[in-house]
Amino acid sequence: MAAEDTGRGLGGLWSRLGGRRATDPPIRPDAHVVASAPAFPTKALRKFLSTLGGREAPVLLDLGPVIGSNVTFFGETLGCKVFIEDLYSDLERHLKAGTAEDLAAFFRKRLAHTDGSIDGVLAWDLIDYLDLPAAQALAAELVRVMRADASLLAFFATTSRGDQHYTKYVVVDEQTLRHRSHPASRGRQRVLQNRDVIRLFEGLRVSDSFLLQTNLREILFRKPAYLAAAQSSA
C-alpha cells in the first residue's frame, strides 16, 4: 500500500507522514517487502500492543520509515492515530553531509509534538546508530512527548557486527516481524549494556525485556504517572 493510500486503508483513521518532505520522491508500495524479507519472532510487540489496547484512539509515534502495511496494521489493531517521523532518513542525511556532530542539536528540535501527547513510541533500533550525545538528546525528547503510562518499544543489538545497513521492521502479526536491510552510511555505534540503556532513558521504567536469537534485545519501557505529573507542573 502506498503512503498516499494509507488514509483509505485505515478506514478513515488519520496518519501524518511527518518525516516526508515535499521534495522526496513518491513512496512506492511495500507489499514486496512483506513478501520477500525474512521473518523473525518478536516477543515484545504483543506486550506493546496490549499497553495501548485499552486506550481510546491512542496516538502512536513511529521513528522508522513509512511502511504502509505497518500503518494499516496498527490502525486496524489499535484504532490509533499514527505519526511517522523517519529519523533514519534524518540520520543518513546528516552522515552524507558530514554534519553528524549536529545531530544532538537537531534532535532537540526535531519533534514538534507537545509534551505528554504520545501514547506509544516505536523506536526500533535507531538508538544503536547514534553517538552518545545524539542518543541522549533523542531519548530526552521521546520521554518529553510521552504521556502518563505511555509505552516505548526499542531494539538493541547484543553483539558487535561489522555490517553497515539499516533494517526496516515490517509487522506481519503481533508475534512476527520481517527484517529488510537497506544501505547505511555507518553501522551500529556500540553495544549498549542494560545499565546504559536504563541510564539513557532516565525517567522511564523497563517493564519487559526479551533476548532474542537474532542477537537483538527487545525492551519495553513505560512512563510512570508520577513523572508525567512532575513534568506537567514544572
TORKOL-4160 file (C-alpha; in steps of 0.2 Angstrom, whole numbers, padded with zeros to 4 digits, m for minus):
234
<pt num="1" X="0000" Y="0000" Z="0000"/>
<pt num="2" X="0007" Y="0017" Z="m0005"/>
<pt num="3" X="0008" Y="0030" Z="0009"/>
<pt num="4" X="m0004" Y="0041" Z="m0001"/>
<pt num="5" X="m0017" Y="0027" Z="0001"/>
<pt num="6" X="m0015" Y="0024" Z="0020"/>
<pt num="7" X="m0029" Y="0035" Z="0024"/>
<pt num="8" X="m0041" Y="0024" Z="0014"/>
<pt num="9" X="m0033" Y="0008" Z="0021"/>
<pt num="10" X="m0036" Y="0014" Z="0039"/>
<pt num="11" X="m0055" Y="0016" Z="0035"/>
<pt num="12" X="m0055" Y="0035" Z="0039"/>
<pt num="13" X="m0041" Y="0035" Z="0053"/>
<pt num="14" X="m0028" Y="0048" Z="0052"/>
<pt num="15" X="m0010" Y="0046" Z="0048"/>
<pt num="16" X="0003" Y="0060" Z="0047"/>
<pt num="17" X="0019" Y="0057" Z="0037"/>
<pt num="18" X="0029" Y="0069" Z="0047"/>
<pt num="19" X="0046" Y="0063" Z="0041"/>
<pt num="20" X="0042" Y="0066" Z="0022"/>
<pt num="21" X="0046" Y="0082" Z="0013"/>
<pt num="22" X="0038" Y="0089" Z="m0002"/>
<pt num="23" X="0055" Y="0086" Z="m0012"/>
<pt num="24" X="0055" Y="0067" Z="m0008"/>
<pt num="25" X="0052" Y="0055" Z="m0022"/>
<pt num="26" X="0035" Y="0046" Z="m0022"/>
<pt num="27" X="0034" Y="0032" Z="m0009"/>
<pt num="28" X="0032" Y="0015" Z="m0018"/>
<pt num="29" X="0020" Y="0001" Z="m0012"/>
<pt num="30" X="0029" Y="m0010" Z="0001"/>
<pt num="31" X="0019" Y="m0026" Z="m0002"/>
<pt num="32" X="0035" Y="m0034" Z="m0010"/>
<pt num="33" X="0044" Y="m0030" Z="0007"/>
<pt num="34" X="0032" Y="m0041" Z="0016"/>
<pt num="35" X="0033" Y="m0055" Z="0003"/>
<pt num="36" X="0052" Y="m0056" Z="0001"/>
<pt num="37" X="0060" Y="m0051" Z="0018"/>
<pt num="38" X="0065" Y="m0065" Z="0031"/>
<pt num="39" X="0053" Y="m0067" Z="0046"/>
<pt num="40" X="0058" Y="m0067" Z="0064"/>
<pt num="41" X="0049" Y="m0069" Z="0080"/>
<pt num="42" X="0045" Y="m0054" Z="0092"/>
<pt num="43" X="0041" Y="m0056" Z="0110"/>
<pt num="44" X="0039" Y="m0038" Z="0115"/>
<pt num="45" X="0027" Y="m0032" Z="0101"/>
<pt num="46" X="0012" Y="m0041" Z="0108"/>
<pt num="47" X="0016" Y="m0033" Z="0125"/>
<pt num="48" X="0017" Y="m0016" Z="0117"/>
<pt num="49" X="0000" Y="m0018" Z="0109"/>
<pt num="50" X="m0008" Y="m0023" Z="0125"/>
<pt num="51" X="m0002" Y="m0007" Z="0134"/>
<pt num="52" X="m0011" Y="0003" Z="0121"/>
<pt num="53" X="m0026" Y="m0008" Z="0118"/>
<pt num="54" X="m0037" Y="m0001" Z="0132"/>
<pt num="55" X="m0034" Y="0017" Z="0127"/>
<pt num="56" X="m0047" Y="0026" Z="0116"/>
<pt num="57" X="m0039" Y="0032" Z="0100"/>
<pt num="58" X="m0021" Y="0031" Z="0106"/>
<pt num="59" X="m0008" Y="0041" Z="0097"/>
<pt num="60" X="0007" Y="0031" Z="0090"/>
<pt num="61" X="0024" Y="0039" Z="0086"/>
<pt num="62" X="0034" Y="0028" Z="0073"/>
<pt num="63" X="0053" Y="0034" Z="0071"/>
<pt num="64" X="0055" Y="0022" Z="0056"/>
<pt num="65" X="0052" Y="0025" Z="0038"/>
<pt num="66" X="0035" Y="0024" Z="0030"/>
<pt num="67" X="0028" Y="0006" Z="0028"/>
<pt num="68" X="0010" Y="0006" Z="0023"/>
<pt num="69" X="0007" Y="m0011" Z="0029"/>
<pt num="70" X="0013" Y="m0006" Z="0047"/>
<pt num="71" X="0002" Y="0009" Z="0047"/>
<pt num="72" X="m0013" Y="m0002" Z="0042"/>
<pt num="73" X="m0009" Y="m0015" Z="0055"/>
<pt num="74" X="m0008" Y="m0003" Z="0069"/>
<pt num="75" X="m0023" Y="0007" Z="0063"/>
<pt num="76" X="m0034" Y="m0008" Z="0062"/>
<pt num="77" X="m0027" Y="m0016" Z="0078"/>
<pt num="78" X="m0027" Y="m0001" Z="0089"/>
<pt num="79" X="m0039" Y="0012" Z="0081"/>
<pt num="80" X="m0025" Y="0024" Z="0083"/>
<pt num="81" X="m0018" Y="0040" Z="0075"/>
<pt num="82" X="0000" Y="0036" Z="0068"/>
<pt num="83" X="0013" Y="0049" Z="0066"/>
<pt num="84" X="0028" Y="0044" Z="0055"/>
<pt num="85" X="0044" Y="0053" Z="0059"/>
<pt num="86" X="0058" Y="0045" Z="0048"/>
<pt num="87" X="0073" Y="0049" Z="0059"/>
<pt num="88" X="0083" Y="0036" Z="0050"/>
<pt num="89" X="0082" Y="0047" Z="0035"/>
<pt num="90" X="0087" Y="0062" Z="0045"/>
<pt num="91" X="0102" Y="0052" Z="0052"/>
<pt num="92" X="0108" Y="0047" Z="0034"/>
<pt num="93" X="0106" Y="0064" Z="0028"/>
<pt num="94" X="0117" Y="0071" Z="0041"/>
<pt num="95" X="0130" Y="0057" Z="0038"/>
<pt num="96" X="0131" Y="0061" Z="0020"/>
<pt num="97" X="0133" Y="0079" Z="0023"/>
<pt num="98" X="0146" Y="0077" Z="0036"/>
<pt num="99" X="0136" Y="0085" Z="0049"/>
<pt num="100" X="0134" Y="0071" Z="0061"/>
<pt num="101" X="0140" Y="0081" Z="0076"/>
<pt num="102" X="0125" Y="0092" Z="0074"/>
<pt num="103" X="0113" Y="0078" Z="0077"/>
<pt num="104" X="0111" Y="0081" Z="0095"/>
<pt num="105" X="0105" Y="0099" Z="0092"/>
<pt num="106" X="0094" Y="0093" Z="0078"/>
<pt num="107" X="0085" Y="0080" Z="0088"/>
<pt num="108" X="0081" Y="0093" Z="0102"/>
<pt num="109" X="0071" Y="0102" Z="0089"/>
<pt num="110" X="0065" Y="0089" Z="0078"/>
<pt num="111" X="0049" Y="0083" Z="0086"/>
<pt num="112" X="0035" Y="0096" Z="0085"/>
<pt num="113" X="0024" Y="0086" Z="0097"/>
<pt num="114" X="0018" Y="0094" Z="0113"/>
<pt num="115" X="0023" Y="0087" Z="0130"/>
<pt num="116" X="0013" Y="0072" Z="0135"/>
<pt num="117" X="0004" Y="0069" Z="0119"/>
<pt num="118" X="0010" Y="0052" Z="0114"/>
<pt num="119" X="0004" Y="0035" Z="0120"/>
<pt num="120" X="0016" Y="0024" Z="0111"/>
<pt num="121" X="0033" Y="0025" Z="0103"/>
<pt num="122" X="0041" Y="0013" Z="0091"/>
<pt num="123" X="0059" Y="0017" Z="0092"/>
<pt num="124" X="0065" Y="0001" Z="0083"/>
<pt num="125" X="0084" Y="0000" Z="0083"/>
<pt num="126" X="0088" Y="0018" Z="0079"/>
<pt num="127" X="0097" Y="0022" Z="0095"/>
<pt num="128" X="0111" Y="0009" Z="0091"/>
<pt num="129" X="0116" Y="0020" Z="0076"/>
<pt num="130" X="0118" Y="0036" Z="0086"/>
<pt num="131" X="0133" Y="0043" Z="0095"/>
<pt num="132" X="0130" Y="0046" Z="0114"/>
<pt num="133" X="0126" Y="0065" Z="0113"/>
<pt num="134" X="0113" Y="0062" Z="0099"/>
<pt num="135" X="0106" Y="0047" Z="0108"/>
<pt num="136" X="0104" Y="0057" Z="0124"/>
<pt num="137" X="0095" Y="0071" Z="0115"/>
<pt num="138" X="0083" Y="0060" Z="0106"/>
<pt num="139" X="0079" Y="0050" Z="0122"/>
<pt num="140" X="0075" Y="0065" Z="0132"/>
<pt num="141" X="0063" Y="0071" Z="0118"/>
<pt num="142" X="0054" Y="0055" Z="0117"/>
<pt num="143" X="0052" Y="0055" Z="0136"/>
<pt num="144" X="0045" Y="0073" Z="0135"/>
<pt num="145" X="0032" Y="0069" Z="0122"/>
<pt num="146" X="0026" Y="0053" Z="0131"/>
<pt num="147" X="0010" Y="0055" Z="0142"/>
<pt num="148" X="0007" Y="0046" Z="0158"/>
<pt num="149" X="0009" Y="0027" Z="0157"/>
<pt num="150" X="0014" Y="0028" Z="0139"/>
<pt num="151" X="0025" Y="0014" Z="0131"/>
<pt num="152" X="0041" Y="0014" Z="0121"/>
<pt num="153" X="0047" Y="m0001" Z="0111"/>
<pt num="154" X="0066" Y="m0001" Z="0106"/>
<pt num="155" X="0078" Y="m0014" Z="0100"/>
<pt num="156" X="0096" Y="m0015" Z="0104"/>
<pt num="157" X="0110" Y="m0026" Z="0097"/>
<pt num="158" X="0118" Y="m0038" Z="0109"/>
<pt num="159" X="0134" Y="m0042" Z="0098"/>
<pt num="160" X="0145" Y="m0030" Z="0088"/>
<pt num="161" X="0143" Y="m0033" Z="0070"/>
<pt num="162" X="0153" Y="m0025" Z="0056"/>
<pt num="163" X="0139" Y="m0024" Z="0043"/>
<pt num="164" X="0133" Y="m0007" Z="0038"/>
<pt num="165" X="0114" Y="m0007" Z="0035"/>
<pt num="166" X="0098" Y="m0001" Z="0042"/>
<pt num="167" X="0083" Y="m0013" Z="0045"/>
<pt num="168" X="0065" Y="m0010" Z="0040"/>
<pt num="169" X="0054" Y="m0019" Z="0053"/>
<pt num="170" X="0038" Y="m0025" Z="0044"/>
<pt num="171" X="0024" Y="m0031" Z="0055"/>
<pt num="172" X="0017" Y="m0047" Z="0049"/>
<pt num="173" X="0007" Y="m0050" Z="0065"/>
<pt num="174" X="0009" Y="m0047" Z="0084"/>
<pt num="175" X="0022" Y="m0061" Z="0085"/>
<pt num="176" X="0031" Y="m0059" Z="0069"/>
<pt num="177" X="0042" Y="m0046" Z="0060"/>
<pt num="178" X="0050" Y="m0046" Z="0043"/>
<pt num="179" X="0068" Y="m0038" Z="0043"/>
<pt num="180" X="0073" Y="m0030" Z="0027"/>
<pt num="181" X="0090" Y="m0022" Z="0026"/>
<pt num="182" X="0095" Y="m0007" Z="0016"/>
<pt num="183" X="0111" Y="0003" Z="0014"/>
<pt num="184" X="0118" Y="0014" Z="0028"/>
<pt num="185" X="0132" Y="0026" Z="0029"/>
<pt num="186" X="0138" Y="0019" Z="0045"/>
<pt num="187" X="0135" Y="0004" Z="0056"/>
<pt num="188" X="0129" Y="0002" Z="0074"/>
<pt num="189" X="0140" Y="0013" Z="0085"/>
<pt num="190" X="0141" Y="0001" Z="0100"/>
<pt num="191" X="0133" Y="m0012" Z="0111"/>
<pt num="192" X="0124" Y="m0005" Z="0125"/>
<pt num="193" X="0123" Y="m0014" Z="0141"/>
<pt num="194" X="0107" Y="m0014" Z="0151"/>
<pt num="195" X="0113" Y="m0001" Z="0163"/>
<pt num="196" X="0117" Y="0010" Z="0149"/>
<pt num="197" X="0100" Y="0009" Z="0141"/>
<pt num="198" X="0092" Y="0012" Z="0158"/>
<pt num="199" X="0103" Y="0027" Z="0161"/>
<pt num="200" X="0099" Y="0034" Z="0143"/>
<pt num="201" X="0080" Y="0033" Z="0146"/>
<pt num="202" X="0080" Y="0041" Z="0163"/>
<pt num="203" X="0063" Y="0044" Z="0169"/>
<pt num="204" X="0056" Y="0028" Z="0160"/>
<pt num="205" X="0055" Y="0011" Z="0168"/>
<pt num="206" X="0058" Y="m0006" Z="0160"/>
<pt num="207" X="0043" Y="m0016" Z="0160"/>
<pt num="208" X="0049" Y="m0031" Z="0150"/>
<pt num="209" X="0065" Y="m0036" Z="0141"/>
<pt num="210" X="0067" Y="m0051" Z="0129"/>
<pt num="211" X="0084" Y="m0058" Z="0122"/>
<pt num="212" X="0081" Y="m0065" Z="0105"/>
<pt num="213" X="0091" Y="m0077" Z="0095"/>
<pt num="214" X="0093" Y="m0063" Z="0082"/>
<pt num="215" X="0105" Y="m0055" Z="0093"/>
<pt num="216" X="0093" Y="m0041" Z="0097"/>
<pt num="217" X="0086" Y="m0037" Z="0115"/>
<pt num="218" X="0068" Y="m0030" Z="0114"/>
<pt num="219" X="0065" Y="m0018" Z="0128"/>
<pt num="220" X="0048" Y="m0011" Z="0133"/>
<pt num="221" X="0048" Y="0005" Z="0143"/>
<pt num="222" X="0034" Y="0013" Z="0152"/>
<pt num="223" X="0032" Y="0031" Z="0158"/>
<pt num="224" X="0027" Y="0032" Z="0177"/>
<pt num="225" X="0012" Y="0043" Z="0181"/>
<pt num="226" X="0022" Y="0052" Z="0194"/>
<pt num="227" X="0035" Y="0058" Z="0182"/>
<pt num="228" X="0022" Y="0064" Z="0169"/>
<pt num="229" X="0014" Y="0074" Z="0184"/>
<pt num="230" X="0030" Y="0082" Z="0189"/>
<pt num="231" X="0034" Y="0087" Z="0171"/>
<pt num="232" X="0017" Y="0095" Z="0169"/>
<pt num="233" X="0019" Y="0105" Z="0185"/>
<pt num="234" X="0036" Y="0111" Z="0180"/>
